[in-house]
């Protein structure tokens, strides 16, 4: 069974609308939907914003449903000019950019994972990332990049701060959940991958209607996830 953690309810609603045998279970205030698409079973949940919500959601998903792969889908901000609004980034790895134990001699973003030792980047599953990238490239008028995604408990809109994350970590996009999901998946040895549509870029997106974009982004990611589940 594949696990899907969405950042937006729009995405969840779109996937559920395509599915059959949908059943809802509520755990810890989160709604988990088990369903099937083209005969392939999956479990879907919206985690809410931030790393703690994402980590709690991921741990619950793993313990309750034992997924063979977890896909995190949603929107992200661009940290590089190689992607703009409406483009897609598929994660190669993720990092918690706001993790800071440098006073203890660690590197920025580095942490001590129980039983695993020091860890800085959480690697996405290469097979899943490659499949998602190929599917994304079938979308019209959409640039697709594979790269590092930086996650933190802060919405970063300042251009200089975004460029700093790109320079420090080599990241191409930032959001608030992906690395926390990768953190938990690494601890439980469950493969994961991140799929993010770019909601705002380095040009401040003058004239962009964010709510309208979220619907466009949800349509794109739902299309991609639908094809991924049908293969």
C-alpha positions in Angstrom: 0.0 0.0 0.0 1.2 3.5 -0.9 0.8 6.4 1.6 0.1 9.9 0.3 0.5 12.9 2.6 -1.0 16.0 1.1 -0.4 19.6 2.1 -3.7 20.8 0.6 -7.3 19.6 1.1 -7.8 20.4 -2.6 -5.4 17.7 -3.5 -7.0 15.1 -1.2 -10.5 15.9 -2.6 -9.2 15.6 -6.2 -7.7 12.2 -5.5 -10.7 10.9 -3.6 -13.0 11.9 -6.4 -11.1 9.6 -8.8 -11.1 6.7 -6.3 -13.3 3.8 -5.3 -14.0 2.0 -2.0 -13.1 5.1 0.0 -13.2 4.6 3.8 -12.4 7.3 6.4 -10.8 6.8 9.8 -9.9 9.6 12.2 -6.8 9.4 14.3 -5.4 12.2 16.4 -7.7 14.7 14.7 -6.4 13.7 11.2 -8.6 12.0 8.6 -7.0 9.0 6.9 -8.7 7.8 3.8 -8.1 4.3 2.5 -9.2 3.8 -1.1 -8.2 2.2 -4.5 -7.4 3.6 -7.9 -7.2 1.3 -10.9 -7.2 -1.5 -8.4 -4.2 -0.2 -6.5 -4.8 0.4 -2.8 -3.5 3.5 -1.0 -4.0 5.6 2.1 -4.3 9.4 2.0 -4.1 12.1 4.7 -3.8 15.9 4.9 -1.2 16.6 7.6 -1.6 20.3 8.2 1.2 22.9 8.1 4.6 22.5 9.8 7.1 19.9 10.7 5.5 18.6 13.9 2.2 18.0 12.2 4.0 16.3 9.3 6.0 14.1 11.7 3.0 13.1 13.8 1.1 12.3 10.6 3.9 10.2 9.1 4.6 8.2 12.3 0.8 7.4 12.6 0.6 6.5 8.9 3.5 4.1 9.2 2.4 2.5 12.4 -1.3 2.1 11.4 -0.9 1.2 7.7 2.6 0.0 7.0 3.0 1.7 3.6 5.7 0.5 1.2 6.3 4.1 0.0 5.2 7.5 1.2 4.6 10.4 -1.2 4.4 14.0 0.1 2.6 16.3 -2.3 1.8 20.0 -2.2 3.2 23.4 -3.1 6.6 25.1 -2.4 8.5 28.3 -2.9 11.3 28.5 -5.5 14.8 29.1 -4.3 16.3 29.1 -7.8 15.4 30.7 -11.1 15.4 27.2 -12.8 11.7 26.9 -11.7 8.9 29.4 -11.6 5.2 29.5 -10.7 3.4 26.4 -12.0 6.5 24.4 -12.5 7.2 21.2 -10.5 10.1 20.0 -8.3 10.5 16.3 -7.5 12.8 15.9 -4.4 16.1 14.1 -4.7 16.7 14.7 -0.9 15.4 17.0 1.8 16.9 18.9 4.7 15.5 20.7 7.8 17.0 24.1 7.1 16.0 25.5 10.5 17.6 22.8 12.5 20.5 24.5 14.3 22.8 22.8 16.8 25.9 24.6 15.6 26.6 25.6 19.3 27.2 21.8 19.9 29.6 21.5 16.9 27.0 20.3 14.4 26.6 21.8 10.9 23.6 23.9 10.1 20.8 21.4 9.3 22.6 18.5 10.9 20.9 16.4 13.6 21.5 13.3 15.6 19.0 10.6 14.7 18.5 8.0 17.4 20.1 4.7 16.2 21.3 6.3 13.0 23.9 8.8 14.1 24.5 12.2 12.5 22.3 13.0 9.6 21.9 16.1 7.4 20.0 15.1 4.2 17.2 12.6 3.9 17.4 10.8 0.5 14.2 10.4 -1.5 13.6 7.0 -3.1 15.3 7.2 -6.5 12.9 4.8 -8.4 9.8 6.7 -7.2 11.5 10.1 -8.0 12.4 9.0 -11.5 8.9 7.7 -12.2 7.3 10.9 -10.9 9.7 13.1 -12.9 8.8 11.2 -16.2 5.1 11.6 -15.5 5.5 15.3 -14.7 7.3 15.9 -18.0 4.1 14.9 -19.8 2.3 17.9 -18.3 1.9 20.8 -20.8 3.6 24.2 -20.1 5.4 22.8 -17.0 9.1 22.8 -16.3 10.2 19.9 -14.1 13.3 19.8 -11.9 14.8 17.2 -9.5 16.6 18.6 -6.6 17.0 19.3 -2.9 14.0 20.6 -0.9 14.5 22.6 2.3 11.9 22.4 5.0 11.4 24.6 8.1 8.8 26.0 10.4 8.7 29.4 8.8 7.1 30.7 5.6 10.0 32.4 3.8 9.1 35.2 1.4 12.2 37.3 1.5 14.3 36.9 -1.7 17.6 37.2 0.1 16.7 34.6 2.6 15.6 32.2 -0.2 18.9 32.7 -2.1 20.8 32.1 1.1 19.1 28.7 1.4 20.0 27.9 -2.2 23.6 28.9 -1.6 23.9 27.1 1.8 22.2 23.8 1.0 21.9 23.7 -2.8 18.1 23.5 -2.4 15.8 24.5 -5.3 12.5 24.8 -3.3 11.4 25.4 0.3 8.3 24.3 2.2 7.3 23.3 5.7 6.8 19.5 5.8 8.8 17.4 3.4 12.0 16.9 5.4 10.1 16.1 8.6 8.4 13.4 6.7 11.8 12.2 5.4 13.1 12.3 9.0 10.4 9.9 10.3 10.7 7.7 7.2 14.5 7.4 7.7 13.9 6.4 11.3 11.4 3.7 10.3 13.2 2.8 7.1 10.3 3.5 4.8 11.0 4.9 1.3 9.6 8.4 0.6 9.5 11.0 -2.1 8.4 14.6 -2.4 6.3 16.2 -5.2 5.9 20.0 -5.1 4.3 22.5 -7.4 5.9 26.0 -7.3 3.5 28.5 -5.8 5.8 31.5 -5.6 9.1 32.3 -7.2 12.0 34.8 -6.9 10.2 37.5 -8.8 7.6 38.2 -6.1 4.7 36.9 -8.4 3.1 40.2 -9.0 -0.5 39.7 -10.2 -0.6 36.0 -9.2 -3.9 35.0 -7.5 -2.6 32.5 -4.9 -6.0 30.8 -4.4 -6.4 30.4 -8.1 -2.9 28.9 -8.4 -3.6 26.4 -5.6 -6.4 25.0 -7.7 -4.1 24.8 -10.7 -1.4 23.2 -8.6 -3.8 20.7 -7.2 -5.0 19.8 -10.6 -1.4 19.1 -11.7 -0.4 17.0 -8.7 -3.7 15.1 -8.8 -3.1 14.2 -12.4 0.5 13.1 -11.7 -0.5 11.0 -8.6 -3.4 9.4 -10.5 -1.0 8.3 -13.3 1.6 7.1 -10.7 -1.0 4.9 -9.0 -2.3 3.5 -12.3 1.1 2.2 -13.4 
